[in-house]
Amino acid sequence: QFDAFIDSHSGQSMLIPEPNTVMQNSYLLLDEELRFLDCSENGKVPSQSILEVGVEQALSQAGFDDLMFHKRGGIYAWTRERSISN
């Protein structure tokens, strides 16, 4: 099903196909209470809230795969021209 979707949308220049094995731990998800969701065990286990323990401690509970993040090219050059509308 995933491959069929990718094939049918292959003309989209912004499409970046990523299987679950790449995405699972290389993105950071936050819930409404500002807790990171650890998806490393095929679930969504919340960390402590960054409001209570700070980002560093909460991030250590996130199951984040820094190596996979870099391997999938997760660091982007976020630049674009700004347009000023009247």
C-alpha positions, -999 to 999 in steps of 0.1 A, spaced: 0 0 0 28 24 9 47 16 -24 15 21 -44 9 56 -28 45 66 -35 42 54 -71 10 73 -77 25 105 -62 60 103 -76 55 135 -97 53 156 -65 87 173 -60 81 177 -22 74 140 -16 101 124 5 92 87 10 103 74 44 94 40 57 84 35 94 119 20 102 134 54 93 107 76 108 100 58 140 126 73 163 141 101 141 114 126 147 104 143 179 67 143 188 52 165 215 17 160 230 -6 188 243 11 187 277 45 192 261 57 157 267 79 139 241 63 107 228 86 77 228 77 55 199 107 32 202 86 2 214 58 7 188 37 28 212 36 64 223 49 65 258 50 101 272 81 116 288 78 140 317 67 174 306 94 198 295 76 224 316 83 203 347 118 189 341 132 209 312 140 199 277 172 180 283 157 156 308 125 151 289 144 145 257 164 118 274 131 99 278 120 104 242 137 74 225 151 97 199 176 82 175 201 110 168 221 89 144 190 80 123 180 117 123 213 126 107 213 96 84 179 105 69 191 140 63 171 156 91 191 188 92 177 212 66 188 246 54 155 264 63 157 294 41 133 311 18 128 345 4 105 367 24 77 385 5 63 417 18 27 423 10 9 456 11 
